[in-house]
Amino acid sequence: MSLTEKDKAAVKALWAKVAKSADAVGADALSRMLLVYPQTKTYFSHWPDRKPGGESVKKHGKRVMGGVALAVSKIDDLTAGLLELSELHAFQLRVDPGNFKLLAHCIQVVLANMFPNDFTPEAHVALDKFLANLALALSEKYR
Amino acid sequence: MVEWTDFERATIQDIFSRIDADIVGPAALSRCLIVYPWTQRYFGSFGNLYNAAAISSNPKVAAHGKVVLSGLQLAVNNMDDIKQTYADLSVLHSEKLHVDPDNFKLLADCLTIVVAAQMGADFNCDVQAAFQKFLAVAVSSLRRQYH
């Protein structure tokens, strides 16, 4: 399900509206993921705390959204653009790729919650495809 | 037997008393048909599903969205035995409608997103967790009679 030109335009248009709130989106999405899908906490046992809205979560949410911003800028070739991040996730972090869609879902819930008028069904389908392709690019180096 | 905390029970009742079923049902179903277009396979008789605008304004989609939400209301009213409450519905979806049960999760995700858009700040992490747990139980009960 690769991205059409229409999808890319829709993603960039949505990103233009939400980018300035990226840190808040990231923190909220990550908090929700850790609570709604508790198995994801297993990747963060090294944090002082995994509480929704805590410092560790906020800092990491910001980092994750930095990755999403990078992906938007490299939307024409996600595999090449996310190569280093893929190597990081494959060889060091080793996050089971099944988890990427859990975070993607939470990001979309937050966007619907914070930007209900912008997260139209058309924007939703484009973003869903984009996040799925992002996850695929991130898992590229796994095996 | 599903264990519900007091918070979860109260949250589910609260959500369903606050949302407008006639808006949320149609919105969730049309979003599902738009975001996951392969789900349109079950609605060949619904007429024009050609694009997002057509789907969002299709009266049969809207009517069916309300049917789906009233099905969920049934679960809300019988939270302590959703499995039994949905036994016939499960047989219906399997034997008569032949719906791939993986699709139930797709609709559940769209419903979560529509409710998140409606409820704003009140749809916090804990509320989302309760809502998704409820939907997971509904989905699991709907899958139960498939064989």
Interface residues (C-beta under 8 A of the other chain):
Chain A: D28 S31 R32 L35 V36 P52 H105 Q108 V109 V110 A112 N113 P116 F119 T120 P121 E122 H124 V125 D128
Chain B: S30 R31 I34 V35 A52 I55 S56 D109 T112 I113 V114 A116 A117 Q118 M119 G120 A121 F123 C125 D126 Q128 A129 Q132
